[in-house]
Every structure is written in C-alpha cells, then in structure tokens.
C-alpha cells in the first residue's frame, strides 16, 4: 500500500471537503504517517473515513473528526497542550507537529506502548511527553494548559479538567450519551468562568474511562 498517496487522498478527499481549512492542520496530517500509530494488522485501515477500533473498547478517531477538533482548538506555536485519552498518540502528534508542547495522558499500558514507539519514530525526542493516570483527573502537575483535547466522547466535562486550563485556555471534545449522536464543543476559561459552546455534530465512540458509575438499583 502506498501510504504517502493515502495521506494525500485523506487530506484532499476527507478533510478539505469537510470544512478543514487551517493549513497547519492539513500539513500536519499530510505529513504524519498515521499508520505508525496502529498495530500492524490494522494499518491498512489508517486512512479510511471511519473510526478504527482499538483494544480495550477504544478507537482511533476518524481523520475528519480529529482534524475539526484540532482546528477548533486554534493551536498556536508554543501552546501548552494536554491530550486526554491519547490512545496510540496520533492526536498528540498532530498537535506537536503544529508547534504545541504536548502532554499525552493515557491509562492503557498497551496503547501507551504503541504511542511511545510511534512518537519516537515520527517526532523529535521530547516533542510529546507521555504520562499515565486517571483520565478524568487530568494531569495537574503540568497545568495550566492553553489547550486540552479529550480525544473521544464524554457525557460531561469534569471540573477537574476545566480548572487545569490557563486564562483564555480552550478545551475541545465531544459531548454525548454513548449513542453516537454527540456534538463537538469548545470550552473556554475566562476569569472564574468556564463556558461551553456547541460547534458541530459528529459520531464519535464514547470513552470508557468517563462512563458514569452505575446507579444503585433496588
């Protein structure tokens, strides 16, 4: 398979026609070998316009949804960014390629191992710092962040994450109830307030780590 040609087709056939206009997003996703961020048996699916299932009930987000989330975050060179549920590291790599200083938070060791190998192969040393921890708690040791990307659907944005934003910081994710009818949102930290604005509808897998605890049933 000609992966370089597949990357060009992804950008021209999936991203550009779907309102991805930021040239830095397009360049990053044209240049990064997305296939490196998947286990070998799944690499042939790297450039399809769908989510790619991963172990543990997780998924690599389809290119168009990830690109629009990253574009919504309005990354600036030098931004401090936290990627929550970073999975195999592709979203974190896109942010780093755009000039952000990235912390990638992942709680699944198998996915972290894939991410570590892919990031080492595709980016300069230290471009992304991989950390482990509970996703809904974020990574306070690296706060405050200019950008937080939660890479998947969540039922709500935990205050523990929104409070790790710097003044003027942006948080992007997908809000939904696990029925693949979510909405991408942009959250902003301004003073003591955190406001969330819907941006576009999208179907994205729910993140197991953010699933509500089961209620007590009599």
C-alpha positions as CSV (number, residue, x, y, z in Angstrom):
1,X,0.0,0.0,0.0
2,X,1.3,3.5,-0.9
3,X,0.7,5.2,2.4
4,X,2.0,8.6,1.2
5,X,-0.6,8.6,-1.5
6,X,-3.2,7.5,1.0
7,X,-2.3,10.5,3.2
8,X,-2.8,12.9,0.3
9,X,-6.1,11.3,-0.6
10,X,-7.2,11.6,3.1
11,X,-6.5,15.3,3.1
12,X,-8.0,16.1,-0.3
13,X,-10.9,13.7,-0.1
14,X,-11.9,13.8,3.6
15,X,-10.6,16.9,5.3
16,X,-10.8,19.7,2.7
17,X,-14.4,18.9,1.7
18,X,-15.5,18.9,5.3
19,X,-14.5,22.4,6.4
20,X,-11.0,21.7,7.5
21,X,-9.2,24.9,6.2
22,X,-6.3,25.5,8.7
23,X,-3.2,24.9,6.6
24,X,-1.3,23.8,9.6
25,X,-3.8,21.0,10.4
26,X,-3.7,19.9,6.8
27,X,0.0,19.9,6.6
28,X,0.4,18.0,9.9
29,X,-2.0,15.3,8.8
30,X,-0.5,15.1,5.3
31,X,3.0,14.6,6.8
32,X,2.5,12.3,9.8
33,X,2.4,8.6,9.0
34,X,-0.9,7.7,10.6
35,X,-0.3,4.0,10.0
36,X,2.6,4.0,12.5
37,X,0.0,4.7,15.3
38,X,-1.9,1.5,14.7
39,X,-1.0,-2.1,15.4
40,X,0.4,-3.8,12.2
41,X,-2.8,-5.8,11.5
42,X,-4.8,-2.5,11.4
43,X,-2.5,-0.3,9.4
44,X,-4.4,-0.9,6.1
45,X,-7.3,1.0,7.8
46,X,-5.3,4.0,8.8
47,X,-6.7,6.3,6.1
48,X,-10.3,5.2,5.9
49,X,-13.0,7.7,6.8
50,X,-14.1,5.9,9.9
51,X,-13.0,5.2,13.5
52,X,-10.5,2.4,13.8
53,X,-11.3,0.1,16.8
54,X,-8.5,-0.5,19.2
55,X,-8.2,-2.9,22.2
56,X,-10.0,-2.0,25.4
57,X,-13.1,-0.6,23.8
58,X,-11.2,2.4,22.4
59,X,-10.8,3.7,18.9
60,X,-8.6,6.0,16.8
61,X,-10.8,8.8,15.7
62,X,-11.7,9.2,12.1
63,X,-9.5,11.7,10.4
64,X,-12.2,14.3,9.7
65,X,-13.5,14.5,13.3
66,X,-10.0,14.7,14.8
67,X,-9.0,17.4,12.2
68,X,-12.0,19.5,13.0
69,X,-11.5,19.2,16.8
70,X,-7.9,20.3,16.4
71,X,-8.9,23.2,14.2
72,X,-11.5,24.2,16.7
73,X,-8.8,24.3,19.4
74,X,-6.9,27.0,17.4
75,X,-3.4,25.8,18.3
76,X,-0.7,28.4,18.5
77,X,3.0,27.6,18.4
78,X,4.3,27.2,21.9
79,X,0.8,26.4,23.4
80,X,0.9,24.0,26.3
81,X,-1.5,21.2,25.4
82,X,-2.9,18.2,27.3
83,X,-4.4,15.3,25.3
84,X,-6.6,13.2,27.5
85,X,-7.2,9.6,26.5
86,X,-4.4,10.0,24.0
87,X,-4.6,6.3,22.9
88,X,-1.9,5.5,20.4
89,X,-0.7,9.1,20.3
90,X,-1.8,10.3,16.8
91,X,-3.8,13.3,18.0
92,X,-0.9,14.3,20.3
93,X,1.5,14.0,17.4
94,X,-0.7,16.3,15.3
95,X,-0.7,19.0,18.0
96,X,3.1,18.6,18.4
97,X,3.7,18.9,14.7
98,X,1.7,22.2,14.8
99,X,4.1,23.6,17.4
100,X,2.4,22.8,20.7
101,X,4.2,21.5,23.8
102,X,2.2,18.3,24.4
103,X,1.5,16.1,27.4
104,X,-0.3,12.9,26.4
105,X,-2.3,11.3,29.2
106,X,-3.2,7.6,28.7
107,X,-4.2,4.9,31.2
108,X,-4.0,1.8,29.0
109,X,-0.4,0.4,29.0
110,X,-0.9,-1.4,25.7
111,X,-2.0,1.7,23.9
112,X,0.8,3.7,25.6
113,X,3.4,1.2,24.3
114,X,2.2,1.8,20.7
115,X,2.2,5.5,21.2
116,X,5.7,5.5,22.6
117,X,7.1,3.6,19.6
118,X,5.2,5.7,17.1
119,X,6.1,9.1,18.6
120,X,9.8,8.1,18.8
121,X,9.7,7.2,15.1
122,X,7.8,10.2,13.9
123,X,8.8,13.2,16.1
124,X,11.9,14.7,17.7
125,X,12.7,13.5,21.2
126,X,10.7,15.2,23.8
127,X,8.1,16.7,21.4
128,X,5.3,14.7,23.3
129,X,5.6,13.7,27.0
130,X,3.6,10.5,27.7
131,X,2.1,10.3,31.2
132,X,-0.1,7.7,32.9
133,X,-3.1,8.5,35.2
134,X,-6.8,8.7,35.6
135,X,-8.2,10.5,32.5
136,X,-11.0,12.3,34.3
137,X,-8.4,13.8,36.7
138,X,-6.2,15.3,34.0
139,X,-2.5,15.9,34.8
140,X,-2.3,18.8,37.3
141,X,1.5,18.6,37.5
142,X,1.7,20.1,34.0
143,X,-1.1,22.7,34.4
144,X,-2.1,25.3,33.4
145,X,-2.7,24.3,29.8
146,X,-3.6,26.6,26.9
147,X,-5.4,23.7,25.2
148,X,-7.0,20.4,26.4
149,X,-8.1,17.8,23.9
150,X,-10.3,15.0,25.2
151,X,-9.9,12.5,22.4
152,X,-13.4,10.9,22.3
153,X,-16.9,11.3,23.5
154,X,-17.7,12.1,27.2
155,X,-21.0,12.7,29.0
156,X,-19.8,15.9,30.6
157,X,-16.6,17.8,31.1
158,X,-15.2,17.2,34.6
159,X,-14.4,20.3,36.6
160,X,-11.0,18.7,37.4
161,X,-10.1,19.1,33.8
162,X,-11.6,22.6,33.1
163,X,-9.8,24.0,36.1
164,X,-6.5,23.0,34.6
165,X,-6.9,25.5,31.8
166,X,-4.9,28.7,31.7
167,X,-6.7,32.0,31.4
168,X,-8.1,32.1,27.9
169,X,-7.5,28.4,27.5
170,X,-9.6,26.2,25.2
171,X,-10.9,22.7,25.7
172,X,-12.3,20.6,22.9
173,X,-14.1,17.3,23.0
174,X,-17.4,15.6,22.0
175,X,-20.3,15.6,24.4
176,X,-22.8,12.8,24.1
177,X,-24.6,9.9,25.8
178,X,-23.0,6.9,24.2
179,X,-25.4,6.7,21.3
180,X,-23.1,8.1,18.7
181,X,-25.1,11.3,18.3
182,X,-22.7,13.7,20.0
183,X,-21.7,17.3,19.4
184,X,-18.2,18.7,19.3
185,X,-17.8,21.5,21.8
186,X,-15.4,24.3,22.6
187,X,-14.9,25.3,26.2
188,X,-13.2,28.5,27.3
189,X,-11.7,29.6,30.6
190,X,-12.2,33.3,31.1
191,X,-11.6,34.6,34.6
192,X,-13.6,32.4,37.1
193,X,-15.9,31.1,34.4
194,X,-15.8,28.2,32.0
195,X,-18.3,28.3,29.2
196,X,-19.1,25.6,26.6
197,X,-20.3,26.3,23.1
198,X,-21.5,23.6,20.6
199,X,-19.6,23.6,17.3
200,X,-20.7,20.7,15.1
201,X,-22.5,17.3,15.2
202,X,-20.4,14.2,15.0
203,X,-20.5,10.5,15.7
204,X,-17.6,9.5,18.0
205,X,-17.0,6.5,20.2
206,X,-17.6,7.1,24.0
207,X,-14.6,6.9,26.2
208,X,-15.0,4.1,28.8
209,X,-13.0,6.0,31.4
210,X,-15.6,8.7,31.5
211,X,-18.6,6.4,31.8
212,X,-20.9,7.3,34.7
213,X,-20.8,5.0,37.7
214,X,-23.8,2.6,37.7
215,X,-26.6,3.8,39.9
216,X,-27.9,1.7,42.7
217,X,-30.9,-0.4,41.7
218,X,-33.4,-1.8,44.3
